[in-house]
Amino acid sequence: MRTSLPRWLFASIACVLLAACGKTLGGYPNHTPTASLVAPGNSARDDKSVYMDLIRQMQQQGAYYASLAHIDAYRQRFGNTPELRRRQADALRATGQLDAARVIYRSLLSGEQAAAAWHGLGLVEAQSGHATAADEALLKATELEPVNAAYLSDLGYARLCDGQTAAAKDPLAMAAELDPTNAKVIANLALWAMLTGDTTRADAIMQRGELPASSQDDVHRLAVQLASRRTRSATPGAQAASAPARPANSTAGTDVPASMLQRFTTDGTAYEARP
């Protein structure tokens, strides 16, 4: 016998799907939304699974305030779960409630949500300007899930923001190898190339990765901001600005691995750094 979904849940799903169809996101594109929750063949799924899918999709679309309300409703109806708590922490972080998010992430640092919790905690610490704590947490997340391109890319980006260009290379190159079609990953790799002074390679990476013009402009603008911050930090008596982080990224100038260079060139041959 098939479960009959309540009308309120269908209404909520419909609202999210309509918002997803009509919303154009700026900056780096988000991950592709999940398949329609009301697609044929899904009607036999129970309310609990469908409702969790609704919360996941809301967060994929950036509706974090709405997801917080639905997380409370889910908890009242179905009880608490580690994933629900982690998604609550994600929403709190995305809405600027960093202290509350930090508490929940720390409660999840063991168990099934450990990698995601370390990642979220790293982003909280980066947003709070705690570069060392952010690096430690993000590194732990990559150790628990070594093939997670998003975690690697965020670790590299956080290091770029902290002025650690050399240390950012390996995680950014790994992320690009693992997920070469991810726009955010490609943008972070291009940002690394710019901060090493190799703008030609950076442009080749973005063109090969087919980043839209607006995203390429964002990368150029961010590179200028980070370079300017480093200049101010190097001035005696200057105070370094705190490093922003998104979910939201050897020796400086060292080549990206050859296989990566072959992917991000317009003629299919490895790009060689020019003086």
NUKOL-873248 format. One record per residue (C-alpha): residue in three letters; x, z, y negated. Coordinates in nm, 3 decimals. Example, Ala and Ser with C-alpha at 12.3 -4.5 7.8 and 13.67 -1.06 7.14 Angstrom:
<pts>
{residu->ALA; u->1.230; w->0.780; v->0.450}
{residu->SER; u->1.367; w->0.714; v->0.106}
</pts>
This chain:
<pts>
{residu->MET; u->0.000; w->0.000; v->0.000}
{residu->ARG; u->0.142; w->-0.101; v->-0.335}
{residu->THR; u->0.194; w->0.153; v->-0.610}
{residu->SER; u->-0.024; w->0.098; v->-0.913}
{residu->LEU; u->0.181; w->0.137; v->-1.231}
{residu->PRO; u->0.015; w->0.326; v->-1.518}
{residu->ARG; u->-0.089; w->0.129; v->-1.826}
{residu->TRP; u->0.146; w->0.321; v->-2.056}
{residu->LEU; u->0.445; w->0.209; v->-1.852}
{residu->PHE; u->0.339; w->-0.156; v->-1.857}
{residu->ALA; u->0.291; w->-0.130; v->-2.235}
{residu->SER; u->0.638; w->0.016; v->-2.283}
{residu->ILE; u->0.795; w->-0.253; v->-2.067}
{residu->ALA; u->0.616; w->-0.526; v->-2.260}
{residu->CYS; u->0.740; w->-0.386; v->-2.593}
{residu->VAL; u->1.101; w->-0.384; v->-2.476}
{residu->LEU; u->1.080; w->-0.736; v->-2.338}
{residu->LEU; u->0.930; w->-0.866; v->-2.663}
{residu->ALA; u->1.201; w->-0.692; v->-2.863}
{residu->ALA; u->1.467; w->-0.840; v->-2.639}
{residu->CYS; u->1.333; w->-1.191; v->-2.690}
{residu->GLY; u->1.313; w->-1.161; v->-3.067}
{residu->LYS; u->1.633; w->-0.969; v->-3.145}
{residu->THR; u->1.955; w->-1.140; v->-3.248}
{residu->LEU; u->2.250; w->-0.906; v->-3.230}
{residu->GLY; u->2.539; w->-0.932; v->-3.474}
{residu->GLY; u->2.907; w->-0.884; v->-3.402}
{residu->TYR; u->3.030; w->-0.904; v->-3.047}
{residu->PRO; u->2.749; w->-0.999; v->-2.807}
{residu->ASN; u->2.616; w->-0.729; v->-2.576}
{residu->HIS; u->2.596; w->-0.770; v->-2.202}
{residu->THR; u->2.317; w->-0.994; v->-2.077}
{residu->PRO; u->1.994; w->-0.794; v->-2.042}
{residu->THR; u->1.862; w->-0.713; v->-1.698}
{residu->ALA; u->1.601; w->-0.938; v->-1.542}
{residu->SER; u->1.241; w->-0.895; v->-1.650}
{residu->LEU; u->1.095; w->-0.574; v->-1.514}
{residu->VAL; u->0.761; w->-0.744; v->-1.463}
{residu->ALA; u->0.894; w->-1.045; v->-1.275}
{residu->PRO; u->0.702; w->-1.157; v->-0.964}
{residu->GLY; u->0.784; w->-0.945; v->-0.662}
{residu->ASN; u->0.860; w->-0.627; v->-0.857}
{residu->SER; u->0.509; w->-0.482; v->-0.843}
{residu->ALA; u->0.584; w->-0.291; v->-0.520}
{residu->ARG; u->0.859; w->-0.086; v->-0.684}
{residu->ASP; u->0.766; w->0.273; v->-0.753}
{residu->ASP; u->0.712; w->0.412; v->-1.100}
{residu->LYS; u->1.039; w->0.606; v->-1.094}
{residu->SER; u->1.260; w->0.302; v->-1.037}
{residu->VAL; u->1.073; w->0.087; v->-1.287}
{residu->TYR; u->1.090; w->0.358; v->-1.553}
{residu->MET; u->1.466; w->0.402; v->-1.507}
{residu->ASP; u->1.505; w->0.026; v->-1.539}
{residu->LEU; u->1.311; w->0.045; v->-1.865}
{residu->ILE; u->1.552; w->0.309; v->-2.002}
{residu->ARG; u->1.854; w->0.104; v->-1.895}
{residu->GLN; u->1.717; w->-0.205; v->-2.066}
{residu->MET; u->1.636; w->-0.017; v->-2.385}
{residu->GLN; u->1.997; w->0.097; v->-2.407}
{residu->GLN; u->2.129; w->-0.251; v->-2.331}
{residu->GLN; u->1.924; w->-0.373; v->-2.627}
{residu->GLY; u->2.052; w->-0.093; v->-2.853}
{residu->ALA; u->1.721; w->0.098; v->-2.872}
{residu->TYR; u->1.892; w->0.435; v->-2.829}
{residu->TYR; u->1.645; w->0.646; v->-3.027}
{residu->ALA; u->1.356; w->0.507; v->-2.822}
{residu->SER; u->1.551; w->0.566; v->-2.503}
{residu->LEU; u->1.592; w->0.934; v->-2.593}
{residu->ALA; u->1.214; w->0.973; v->-2.613}
{residu->HIS; u->1.168; w->0.797; v->-2.281}
{residu->ILE; u->1.444; w->1.004; v->-2.121}
{residu->ASP; u->1.248; w->1.318; v->-2.211}
{residu->ALA; u->0.931; w->1.163; v->-2.070}
{residu->TYR; u->1.111; w->1.057; v->-1.751}
{residu->ARG; u->1.250; w->1.409; v->-1.705}
{residu->GLN; u->0.904; w->1.563; v->-1.740}
{residu->ARG; u->0.754; w->1.319; v->-1.491}
{residu->PHE; u->1.030; w->1.280; v->-1.231}
{residu->GLY; u->1.288; w->1.552; v->-1.297}
{residu->ASN; u->1.654; w->1.534; v->-1.399}
{residu->THR; u->1.928; w->1.323; v->-1.239}
{residu->PRO; u->2.301; w->1.277; v->-1.313}
{residu->GLU; u->2.240; w->0.922; v->-1.438}
{residu->LEU; u->1.959; w->1.036; v->-1.666}
{residu->ARG; u->2.185; w->1.303; v->-1.819}
{residu->ARG; u->2.465; w->1.052; v->-1.869}
{residu->ARG; u->2.229; w->0.805; v->-2.034}
{residu->GLN; u->2.107; w->1.082; v->-2.261}
{residu->ALA; u->2.470; w->1.149; v->-2.358}
{residu->ASP; u->2.522; w->0.777; v->-2.421}
{residu->ALA; u->2.219; w->0.770; v->-2.650}
{residu->LEU; u->2.328; w->1.085; v->-2.833}
{residu->ARG; u->2.673; w->0.935; v->-2.890}
{residu->ALA; u->2.526; w->0.605; v->-3.011}
{residu->THR; u->2.304; w->0.790; v->-3.259}
{residu->GLY; u->2.590; w->0.998; v->-3.399}
{residu->GLN; u->2.509; w->1.327; v->-3.222}
{residu->LEU; u->2.864; w->1.365; v->-3.097}
{residu->ASP; u->2.877; w->1.737; v->-3.024}
{residu->ALA; u->2.564; w->1.724; v->-2.808}
{residu->ALA; u->2.694; w->1.417; v->-2.626}
{residu->ARG; u->3.031; w->1.584; v->-2.563}
{residu->VAL; u->2.864; w->1.883; v->-2.396}
{residu->ILE; u->2.671; w->1.663; v->-2.153}
{residu->TYR; u->2.967; w->1.439; v->-2.072}
{residu->ARG; u->3.182; w->1.741; v->-1.991}
{residu->SER; u->2.916; w->1.868; v->-1.750}
{residu->LEU; u->2.940; w->1.538; v->-1.557}
{residu->LEU; u->3.317; w->1.508; v->-1.512}
{residu->SER; u->3.284; w->1.548; v->-1.137}
{residu->GLY; u->3.039; w->1.375; v->-0.909}
{residu->GLU; u->2.884; w->1.030; v->-0.912}
{residu->GLN; u->2.888; w->0.989; v->-1.291}
{residu->ALA; u->3.246; w->1.107; v->-1.342}
{residu->ALA; u->3.400; w->0.773; v->-1.445}
{residu->ALA; u->3.117; w->0.694; v->-1.689}
{residu->ALA; u->3.133; w->1.049; v->-1.826}
{residu->TRP; u->3.510; w->1.028; v->-1.887}
{residu->HIS; u->3.455; w->0.693; v->-2.059}
{residu->GLY; u->3.178; w->0.831; v->-2.279}
{residu->LEU; u->3.384; w->1.139; v->-2.362}
{residu->GLY; u->3.674; w->0.915; v->-2.461}
{residu->LEU; u->3.453; w->0.723; v->-2.700}
{residu->VAL; u->3.323; w->1.048; v->-2.851}
{residu->GLU; u->3.678; w->1.173; v->-2.907}
{residu->ALA; u->3.780; w->0.841; v->-3.060}
{residu->GLN; u->3.483; w->0.849; v->-3.297}
{residu->SER; u->3.581; w->1.206; v->-3.388}
{residu->GLY; u->3.935; w->1.094; v->-3.474}
{residu->HIS; u->4.096; w->1.273; v->-3.178}
{residu->ALA; u->4.324; w->0.992; v->-3.063}
{residu->THR; u->4.520; w->1.184; v->-2.799}
{residu->ALA; u->4.208; w->1.329; v->-2.635}
{residu->ALA; u->4.042; w->0.987; v->-2.646}
{residu->ASP; u->4.337; w->0.820; v->-2.475}
{residu->GLU; u->4.347; w->1.085; v->-2.201}
{residu->ALA; u->3.973; w->1.056; v->-2.130}
{residu->LEU; u->3.963; w->0.676; v->-2.134}
{residu->LEU; u->4.272; w->0.659; v->-1.913}
{residu->LYS; u->4.101; w->0.893; v->-1.665}
{residu->ALA; u->3.798; w->0.664; v->-1.658}
{residu->THR; u->4.018; w->0.364; v->-1.573}
{residu->GLU; u->4.191; w->0.563; v->-1.298}
{residu->LEU; u->3.855; w->0.641; v->-1.137}
{residu->GLU; u->3.732; w->0.281; v->-1.175}
{residu->PRO; u->4.045; w->0.065; v->-1.200}
{residu->VAL; u->3.859; w->-0.267; v->-1.196}
{residu->ASN; u->3.610; w->-0.179; v->-1.471}
{residu->ALA; u->3.693; w->-0.429; v->-1.746}
{residu->ALA; u->3.487; w->-0.247; v->-2.009}
{residu->TYR; u->3.678; w->0.079; v->-1.957}
{residu->LEU; u->4.014; w->-0.099; v->-1.971}
{residu->SER; u->3.915; w->-0.290; v->-2.285}
{residu->ASP; u->3.797; w->0.024; v->-2.462}
{residu->LEU; u->4.121; w->0.202; v->-2.370}
{residu->GLY; u->4.321; w->-0.086; v->-2.516}
{residu->TYR; u->4.106; w->-0.100; v->-2.830}
{residu->ALA; u->4.139; w->0.274; v->-2.889}
{residu->ARG; u->4.516; w->0.236; v->-2.863}
{residu->LEU; u->4.514; w->-0.048; v->-3.114}
{residu->CYS; u->4.320; w->0.170; v->-3.355}
{residu->ASP; u->4.577; w->0.444; v->-3.304}
{residu->GLY; u->4.864; w->0.206; v->-3.381}
{residu->GLN; u->4.981; w->0.183; v->-3.019}
{residu->THR; u->5.004; w->-0.196; v->-3.001}
{residu->ALA; u->5.258; w->-0.200; v->-2.718}
{residu->ALA; u->5.062; w->0.045; v->-2.502}
{residu->ALA; u->4.740; w->-0.153; v->-2.559}
{residu->LYS; u->4.874; w->-0.473; v->-2.402}
{residu->ASP; u->4.842; w->-0.392; v->-2.033}
{residu->PRO; u->4.482; w->-0.261; v->-2.027}
{residu->LEU; u->4.365; w->-0.546; v->-2.254}
{residu->ALA; u->4.533; w->-0.810; v->-2.038}
{residu->MET; u->4.390; w->-0.653; v->-1.723}
{residu->ALA; u->4.041; w->-0.647; v->-1.874}
{residu->ALA; u->4.065; w->-1.013; v->-1.970}
{residu->GLU; u->4.182; w->-1.105; v->-1.618}
{residu->LEU; u->3.893; w->-0.912; v->-1.463}
{residu->ASP; u->3.620; w->-1.038; v->-1.697}
{residu->PRO; u->3.736; w->-1.356; v->-1.877}
{residu->THR; u->3.386; w->-1.445; v->-2.002}
{residu->ASN; u->3.314; w->-1.111; v->-2.170}
{residu->ALA; u->3.311; w->-1.169; v->-2.548}
{residu->LYS; u->3.407; w->-0.813; v->-2.639}
{residu->VAL; u->3.700; w->-0.815; v->-2.395}
{residu->ILE; u->3.823; w->-1.148; v->-2.533}
{residu->ALA; u->3.785; w->-1.029; v->-2.892}
{residu->ASN; u->3.995; w->-0.719; v->-2.820}
{residu->LEU; u->4.268; w->-0.928; v->-2.658}
{residu->ALA; u->4.270; w->-1.161; v->-2.960}
{residu->LEU; u->4.290; w->-0.856; v->-3.188}
{residu->TRP; u->4.598; w->-0.740; v->-2.996}
{residu->ALA; u->4.761; w->-1.082; v->-3.044}
{residu->MET; u->4.692; w->-1.071; v->-3.418}
{residu->LEU; u->4.841; w->-0.725; v->-3.453}
{residu->THR; u->5.159; w->-0.847; v->-3.284}
{residu->GLY; u->5.181; w->-1.113; v->-3.557}
{residu->ASP; u->5.087; w->-1.403; v->-3.327}
{residu->THR; u->4.781; w->-1.543; v->-3.505}
{residu->THR; u->4.818; w->-1.882; v->-3.335}
{residu->ARG; u->4.781; w->-1.726; v->-2.993}
{residu->ALA; u->4.493; w->-1.511; v->-3.117}
{residu->ASP; u->4.305; w->-1.818; v->-3.239}
{residu->ALA; u->4.372; w->-1.996; v->-2.907}
{residu->ILE; u->4.234; w->-1.698; v->-2.715}
{residu->MET; u->3.916; w->-1.691; v->-2.925}
{residu->GLN; u->3.862; w->-2.065; v->-2.908}
{residu->ARG; u->3.918; w->-2.076; v->-2.534}
{residu->GLY; u->3.686; w->-1.779; v->-2.496}
{residu->GLU; u->3.426; w->-1.963; v->-2.707}
{residu->LEU; u->3.369; w->-1.674; v->-2.944}
{residu->PRO; u->3.120; w->-1.763; v->-3.219}
{residu->ALA; u->3.257; w->-1.807; v->-3.569}
{residu->SER; u->3.105; w->-1.478; v->-3.686}
{residu->SER; u->3.284; w->-1.286; v->-3.411}
{residu->GLN; u->3.612; w->-1.461; v->-3.489}
{residu->ASP; u->3.571; w->-1.359; v->-3.853}
{residu->ASP; u->3.512; w->-1.000; v->-3.739}
{residu->VAL; u->3.835; w->-1.003; v->-3.539}
{residu->HIS; u->4.035; w->-1.136; v->-3.836}
{residu->ARG; u->3.877; w->-0.879; v->-4.068}
{residu->LEU; u->3.943; w->-0.591; v->-3.830}
{residu->ALA; u->4.304; w->-0.699; v->-3.783}
{residu->VAL; u->4.356; w->-0.685; v->-4.160}
{residu->GLN; u->4.196; w->-0.339; v->-4.177}
{residu->LEU; u->4.407; w->-0.197; v->-3.896}
{residu->ALA; u->4.727; w->-0.350; v->-4.035}
{residu->SER; u->4.647; w->-0.203; v->-4.377}
{residu->ARG; u->4.581; w->0.138; v->-4.222}
{residu->ARG; u->4.919; w->0.131; v->-4.052}
{residu->THR; u->5.089; w->0.043; v->-4.379}
{residu->ARG; u->4.923; w->0.339; v->-4.551}
{residu->SER; u->5.012; w->0.568; v->-4.261}
{residu->ALA; u->5.376; w->0.465; v->-4.283}
{residu->THR; u->5.391; w->0.559; v->-4.651}
{residu->PRO; u->5.539; w->0.909; v->-4.704}
{residu->GLY; u->5.263; w->1.158; v->-4.778}
{residu->ALA; u->4.983; w->0.916; v->-4.685}
{residu->GLN; u->4.704; w->1.035; v->-4.459}
{residu->ALA; u->4.606; w->0.806; v->-4.171}
{residu->ALA; u->4.238; w->0.721; v->-4.155}
{residu->SER; u->4.055; w->0.824; v->-3.842}
{residu->ALA; u->4.025; w->0.548; v->-3.584}
{residu->PRO; u->3.676; w->0.413; v->-3.522}
{residu->ALA; u->3.586; w->0.320; v->-3.166}
{residu->ARG; u->3.308; w->0.110; v->-3.021}
{residu->PRO; u->3.126; w->0.091; v->-2.754}
{residu->ALA; u->3.141; w->-0.019; v->-2.853}
{residu->ASN; u->3.962; w->-0.160; v->-2.753}
{residu->SER; u->5.632; w->-0.251; v->-2.335}
{residu->THR; u->5.720; w->-0.398; v->-2.675}
{residu->ALA; u->5.495; w->-0.532; v->-2.948}
{residu->GLY; u->5.485; w->-0.908; v->-2.926}
{residu->THR; u->5.550; w->-0.915; v->-2.551}
{residu->ASP; u->5.382; w->-1.213; v->-2.386}
{residu->VAL; u->5.046; w->-1.180; v->-2.218}
{residu->PRO; u->5.082; w->-1.259; v->-1.843}
{residu->ALA; u->5.112; w->-1.634; v->-1.782}
{residu->SER; u->4.787; w->-1.660; v->-1.589}
{residu->MET; u->4.604; w->-1.519; v->-1.891}
{residu->LEU; u->4.772; w->-1.765; v->-2.124}
{residu->GLN; u->4.667; w->-2.055; v->-1.904}
{residu->ARG; u->4.305; w->-1.953; v->-1.934}
{residu->PHE; u->4.310; w->-1.927; v->-2.310}
{residu->THR; u->4.463; w->-2.254; v->-2.421}
{residu->THR; u->4.283; w->-2.568; v->-2.525}
{residu->ASP; u->4.492; w->-2.812; v->-2.322}
{residu->GLY; u->4.522; w->-2.617; v->-1.997}
{residu->THR; u->4.893; w->-2.544; v->-2.038}
{residu->ALA; u->5.049; w->-2.210; v->-2.108}
{residu->TYR; u->5.082; w->-2.139; v->-2.476}
{residu->GLU; u->5.429; w->-2.033; v->-2.584}
{residu->ALA; u->5.467; w->-1.798; v->-2.877}
{residu->ARG; u->5.600; w->-1.972; v->-3.184}
{residu->PRO; u->5.833; w->-1.804; v->-3.434}
</pts>
